[in-house]
Amino acid sequence: MERIVFGPVPSRRFGKSLGINNVFPPKRCSYFCIYCQIGRTEYIEIERKEFYQPEQIKKQVKEVIESLKDKEIDYISFVPDGEPTLDINLGKEIEILKEFGIKIAVITNSSLIWREDVRDDLKKADCVSLKLDAVSEDIWKRINRPHKELNLNKILEGIKIFSDEFKGELLTETIFIKNINDIKDEIEKIGEFLKEIKPEIAYIGYPTRPPAEKWVEVPEEEKIDFAYIVFKSKDLNVKIIEKKGEKEFGFTGNLIEDILSIVSVHPMSQKEIEKFLKENGGSFDLINELIRRKEIAEIEYRGEKYYRKVFK
């Protein structure tokens, strides 16, 4: 059966996060973001449908939790290689996974939140992270490259409605890209919108792993600082997502399956791969073999080597 569960993966927002890849085939999304670390979107769509039976997902989560024994999991997170709200069973899956007594998080690009059924599903989670990279339509289209039928105003209105109704922890994430959404006017507009919805934490980020488009650049440090100051001036609890050290990845007993499931949603650096192999009795020959079989690809970004799943 397809590997649905991966990790636990160290998350900057959710600690030790057991990931759920609840959408297939790979890279099925409503956006084609220029900075996506998973690579280019293969299937861009907005219609919700069934991908897995909720019991299938529950079974794999149970197996992974049992294989980890005493290792702590902070969150079960819906963070697939596409958009999680495309899954019409999302609400049922959240409900059935709550039986494990672990908090449930959903990381969404917000594109379908204008739909009442999507908002109702997301409200069942303990924590929801919403993407907001732009509030101006031209910039939104340049950075997120949305499905042609999506409407930014409807999305922004849906975010407002959801923020009023949601009883859990609401987070937002804004990824800044040089010369696209890091301009002062857009930063001010994003800050003003975030002030309205009052997230518990407004995360500021920039690409730290290889983006979908090679020409994507990280903003100047002063622009990130400016965004931080602007968001703070709106009485927001702001945090900058930064890459700090190498991460600890969970091991379930099968090196190849673990590596492939992790790099399908979370590209690993060479140092992270080497550490993971060393801790779990593997050698780099395994990585070279996966590259030879074209199951993973080696990519260089900002002077470092990363490994990402090759989607067929």
C-alpha positions in Angstrom: 0.0 0.0 0.0 1.1 3.6 -0.7 3.1 5.1 2.2 0.7 7.8 3.6 2.5 8.5 6.9 6.0 9.9 7.2 8.3 11.0 10.0 8.1 12.1 12.6 9.7 15.1 11.0 11.2 18.1 13.0 8.9 21.0 12.4 9.6 24.6 13.1 6.0 25.1 14.1 4.9 21.7 15.5 7.9 20.2 17.2 8.0 16.4 16.4 5.4 16.1 13.7 4.1 12.9 12.3 3.1 13.8 8.7 0.1 12.7 6.8 0.4 12.7 3.0 -3.3 12.6 2.3 -3.3 13.7 -1.3 -2.2 11.7 -4.4 -0.8 11.5 -7.1 2.2 13.6 -6.2 2.0 17.4 -6.4 -1.7 17.7 -6.7 -2.4 21.3 -5.7 -4.5 24.4 -6.3 -1.3 26.5 -6.5 1.9 26.3 -8.5 4.1 28.4 -6.0 7.4 29.6 -7.4 9.2 28.7 -4.2 7.7 25.3 -3.4 10.4 23.0 -2.0 8.7 19.9 -3.3 9.1 21.1 -6.9 6.7 22.0 -9.7 3.0 21.2 -9.4 2.1 18.2 -11.6 -1.7 18.5 -11.3 -3.3 21.9 -10.6 -6.9 21.6 -9.6 -9.5 22.8 -7.1 -12.2 20.0 -7.0 -12.3 18.1 -3.8 -12.3 14.3 -4.0 -11.5 11.1 -2.1 -7.9 9.9 -2.1 -7.8 7.4 0.8 -10.3 5.8 3.2 -10.0 7.4 6.7 -9.4 3.9 8.1 -6.4 3.4 5.8 -4.8 6.5 7.2 -5.6 5.5 10.8 -4.1 2.0 10.3 -0.8 3.5 9.1 -0.7 6.1 11.8 -1.2 3.3 14.4 1.6 1.2 12.9 4.1 4.1 12.9 3.2 5.1 16.4 3.7 1.6 17.6 7.0 1.3 15.7 8.4 4.4 17.4 7.7 2.9 20.8 8.4 5.6 23.4 9.4 8.4 21.1 7.2 11.4 21.6 5.0 12.9 18.9 3.9 16.5 19.4 1.4 16.7 16.5 -0.1 14.6 13.7 0.1 17.1 10.8 -1.7 17.0 7.5 1.1 18.4 5.3 1.1 16.4 2.0 3.0 17.2 -1.2 -0.1 18.9 -2.5 -3.0 20.9 -0.9 -4.6 18.9 2.0 -8.0 20.5 1.7 -8.4 18.9 -1.7 -9.2 15.7 0.3 -12.9 15.5 0.8 -12.4 13.1 3.7 -10.2 15.5 5.7 -12.8 16.2 8.4 -13.5 12.5 8.9 -9.7 11.8 9.1 -9.1 14.5 11.7 -12.0 13.1 13.8 -10.8 9.4 13.6 -7.1 10.4 14.4 -8.1 12.2 17.5 -8.5 8.8 19.1 -4.7 8.7 19.5 -4.8 11.6 21.9 -2.3 13.7 19.9 -3.0 17.2 18.7 -3.9 17.5 15.0 -2.6 20.3 12.7 -3.3 21.2 9.1 -1.0 23.3 7.0 -3.0 24.7 4.1 -2.4 27.2 1.4 -5.8 28.8 2.2 -6.9 28.6 -1.5 -10.2 26.6 -0.8 -11.1 28.3 2.5 -13.8 30.3 0.8 -15.8 27.0 0.8 -17.9 26.4 3.8 -17.3 22.6 3.8 -13.5 23.3 3.9 -13.9 25.7 6.8 -16.0 23.1 8.7 -13.3 20.4 8.1 -10.5 22.7 9.3 -12.4 23.7 12.4 -12.0 20.1 13.7 -8.2 20.5 13.9 -6.4 21.7 17.0 -4.1 24.0 15.0 -4.4 25.4 11.4 -1.6 27.2 9.6 -2.8 29.5 6.8 -0.6 30.6 3.9 -0.8 34.3 3.1 1.9 35.5 0.7 0.1 38.4 -0.9 -3.1 40.5 -0.7 -2.7 42.2 -4.1 -3.9 40.1 -7.0 -1.0 40.7 -9.4 1.5 39.7 -6.8 -0.6 36.7 -5.7 -0.6 35.5 -9.3 3.1 35.9 -9.7 4.1 34.1 -6.5 1.4 31.5 -5.9 0.3 31.0 -9.6 -3.2 29.9 -8.6 -5.7 27.7 -10.5 -7.4 30.0 -13.0 -10.8 29.7 -11.3 -9.6 30.9 -7.9 -10.5 34.3 -6.7 -8.3 36.2 -4.2 -11.0 38.3 -2.7 -13.1 35.2 -2.0 -10.1 33.6 -0.4 -9.4 36.6 1.8 -13.0 36.8 2.9 -12.9 33.1 3.7 -9.9 33.6 5.9 -11.7 36.3 7.8 -14.7 34.1 8.4 -12.6 31.2 9.5 -10.6 33.3 11.9 -13.8 34.5 13.6 -15.2 30.9 13.9 -12.1 28.8 14.7 -11.6 27.9 18.3 -8.2 26.3 18.0 -4.7 27.8 17.4 -4.5 29.9 14.3 -1.1 30.5 12.6 -0.2 32.2 9.4 2.9 31.9 7.2 4.1 34.5 4.7 7.1 33.5 2.5 8.9 36.5 1.1 10.6 36.4 -2.4 13.1 39.0 -3.6 11.5 41.7 -5.9 8.1 40.1 -5.8 6.2 40.4 -2.5 9.0 42.0 -0.4 8.1 45.5 -1.5 7.1 47.9 1.3 3.6 48.6 0.1 2.7 44.9 -0.1 4.3 44.2 3.3 2.1 47.0 4.8 -1.0 45.5 3.2 -0.3 42.0 4.4 0.4 43.3 7.9 -2.9 45.2 7.9 -4.8 42.1 6.8 -3.1 39.9 9.5 -4.0 42.5 12.1 -7.7 41.9 11.2 -7.6 38.1 11.7 -5.3 38.1 14.7 -3.3 34.9 14.4 -1.6 33.5 17.5 1.7 33.6 15.6 2.4 35.3 12.2 5.4 33.5 10.8 7.7 35.2 8.3 9.8 33.0 6.1 11.9 32.8 2.9 13.2 29.9 0.9 15.7 27.8 2.8 15.6 24.7 0.5 15.6 24.4 -3.3 12.6 26.2 -4.8 10.5 25.0 -7.7 11.9 27.8 -9.9 15.7 28.2 -9.9 15.5 32.0 -10.5 13.8 32.5 -7.1 15.9 34.6 -4.7 15.9 35.2 -1.0 15.1 38.9 0.0 17.7 41.2 1.4 18.0 40.9 5.2 16.8 44.5 5.5 13.5 43.5 3.8 12.9 40.7 6.2 13.7 43.0 9.1 11.3 45.6 7.7 8.5 43.0 7.4 9.1 42.0 11.1 8.9 45.6 12.2 5.7 46.3 10.2 4.0 43.1 11.5 5.1 44.0 15.1 3.6 47.5 14.6 0.3 45.8 13.9 0.4 44.2 17.4 1.2 40.8 15.9 3.1 38.0 17.6 5.8 37.6 14.9 8.4 34.9 14.4 10.9 34.6 11.6 11.4 31.0 10.4 15.1 30.4 10.1 17.1 27.4 9.3 18.9 26.3 12.4 21.2 23.3 12.4 20.4 19.8 11.2 17.2 18.1 12.2 16.2 14.9 13.9 14.1 12.6 11.7 12.0 9.6 13.0 13.0 6.1 12.0 10.4 3.3 11.7 12.7 0.5 10.8 12.9 0.7 6.9 15.6 3.1 5.7 14.5 3.3 2.1 10.8 3.8 2.9 11.6 6.4 5.5 13.9 8.4 3.3 11.5 8.3 0.3 8.5 9.3 2.4 10.4 12.1 4.1 12.0 13.6 0.9 8.6 13.5 -0.9 7.4 16.3 1.3 10.6 17.6 3.0 13.8 17.7 1.0 16.8 16.7 3.2 20.2 18.3 3.1 23.3 16.1 2.7 24.2 16.6 6.3 20.7 15.6 7.4 20.8 12.5 5.2 24.3 11.5 6.4 23.3 11.9 10.0 20.1 9.9 9.5 22.0 7.1 7.8 24.7 7.0 10.5 22.2 6.8 13.3 20.2 4.0 11.7 22.9 1.7 10.3 22.9 2.8 6.7 25.6 4.1 4.2 25.5 6.7 1.5 25.6 3.9 -1.1 21.9 3.7 -0.5 21.4 7.3 -1.6 23.6 6.8 -4.7 21.5 3.8 -5.6 18.2 5.8 -5.2 19.7 8.5 -7.4 20.7 5.9 -10.0 17.2 4.4 -9.9 15.8 8.0 -10.4 13.8 7.8 -7.2 15.5 10.9 -5.7 17.4 13.8 -7.2 20.4 15.7 -5.9 19.9 19.5 -6.1 22.3 22.2 -5.1 20.9 25.4 -3.5 22.9 28.2 -1.9 26.0 26.1 -1.6 24.4 23.0 -0.1 23.3 19.7 -1.6 19.7 18.6 -1.0 17.8 15.4 -1.9 14.2 15.5 -3.2 11.8 12.8 -4.4 11.5 12.4 -8.1 7.8 12.2 -8.9 7.0 9.9 -11.8 
